[in-house]
Amino acid sequence: MQERIKNCVSQVIEESVGTRGEGVYLIDIKVKGKGSGRKIEVLMDADIGIQIHQCAYISRRIREKLEADDELLELVGENFDLMVSSPGLGEPIIIPRQYIRHVGKLLLITYADSQGEPVELAGHLQEVSLLDESGANIVIMPETNKKRGQQPKIDCVTLYLNQVIRAVPEAEL
């Protein structure tokens, strides 16, 4: 059932080119509950950040498509809840394309070092390369202590996405 819903959402996104839903991409779908209490959660984003009117537009199109498909509606149930939203601050990055939206922002990253040990790094995302032939990677400028006086020169850190265990956008104070 989840795969059928995912196909339905993907079709809505494809059909949204040239409309208020243009530029939106799917991150994740979760189907919770059974029967009349079923809840469908659709997590979406856009490269420049998704707008609330885009979430509303996509939500209406998904609901229309689900209700028009008798077979899928029978699987889902007529009294389903549909929630279309974007990931909030503090939610981990799930798919590589999400990094694009966070260039210049502070991330807390856990990655595997050369020995496979987890290492935590807080820093600002400088670059994202998803099409690199040698592997998709990100470049992070590590945070420094904000004390006065001489600061040691810190170099950017390049991490391949297959090294990243978890990356979470953080609020800057």
N, C-alpha and C positions, 0 to 999 in steps of 0.2 A: 504494500500500500504506500509506504513512504517513497518508494521509487516512482510510482505513478504520480504522486503529488509533486515530486521533484520535476518530473517531465512536464507537468501542467504549469508549474512556476517558470520553468525554462522557456516554455512556449510563450507565456505572457511577456517575459523579458524580451524575447526576440521580436514580438509584435509591438513592443513599446518604442522601437526606433522611430524617431521623428515626432514623439509625443512627450508629455511631461515625465514619462518614465525613462527617457533616454539616458544612457550612461550608467544605469543601475546594474549591479551584478549580484548574484546569489553567493552567500557565504555558507549558510547551513539551514537545514529544515529539521525540526523535531516534532514528532507526533506523540502526544501524551494522552493517557486515559483510554477509556473504551466506551462504546455505545454513544449515548446522548451527551456524555460529558467529555467528549473528545476535544482536545485543544491542539491546534496546528500553529506552531511558531516558525515564522520565516524570518531569517536574519539576512539583511541586505546592506549594501553600501554602494558608494560611487567614488571614483578617483578623487573628486574634489569634495567629498562628503555628501551624504544623502540629505535631502530636504524633507520636511514633514509632508509637504504636498505630494512628493514622489511616493512616500510610503503609503499615503492614502489612495493615490491613483492605482498603484500596483495591487494594493489590498482589494480594491473594488474589482479589478480585472481578474484576480485569482478567484475571488468568491463567485463571480459570474461564470467563470470557466468550470469550477467545481460543481456548481449547481446545474450547469447545462449538460454535464456528463452523468447520465442516470446510473451507470455502473459504478463510477467513482463515488457518487453521492451516496449510493447504497453502502459502500465500504466505509466511508467517512461518517455517515449518519447525518440526518438533516439538521440537527441542533448542535453543530460544531462551532467552536470559537476559533477565529482566525486572528492572529496577531502578526503584523508585519512591522519590523523595527530595525534599527541599526545597532551595532555594538556600542555599548556605552564606554565611558572612560573607565579604565581598569579591567576591561574585558580583553583577554588574550587575542593576539592576531592568529587567525585560523588558516587563511590561505595567503600565498605569496603576494597576490595583487593588492592586498590591504596595506602593505608597506608603503606603496606609492603615496597614499593619503597622509602618511605620517612623517614625510620628509621634513626635517627641521624641528621635529618634536622630540620630547624626552621619552625614552623607552627604558624599561627595565628588562634586561635580556639574561636568560640563563642559556648557556651554550656548552657544548662538550669540547674540552681542549684536546690537544694532540694525543693525550693519554686516555681520552674518553671520560675524564673527570668533569663534573658540572662546575661551571664558573659563572658567577653573577657579574653583570656589567651594567651600569647606568650611564646613559649618554644620549646625545642628540643624533638622530638619524640624518646622515649627510647625503647618502646616495643609495639608490636601489638599481640593481642590474638584474633583470629577470631573463634577459635574452642572451646573456654571456655564454659563449660556446664552452667555456671551461666550468660553468656552473653558476647558477643564480646566486647572487651575493648582495650583502648590504655593507655600508661603511658607517661606522659609529665613531663620533668624537666623544671620548669618555668625559664624564663630569669631573671637575676639579674642586678641591676645597676652595671656598670663596674667601680665603684669608688674604689680608694685605701682604705686600712684600713680593719677593721673587717667587714665581711659580715655575716649576720645572716644565720644560716643553713636553707636551703630550702629543703623541702621534695618533692618527685615526686607526681604528681597528677594522679590518675587513673580515667579515664572517660569511661563510657559505651557508645557505639556508639549510642544508642538510646537517649542519652543526648546531643550529638553533633548536633548543628544546622548548623554550617558551619565550615569547616577547609580548610585553604588556605596555601599552601607552600609559604614561603617568602624568599627573597634573603638575604644572610648574608653579612654584610659589614665589 
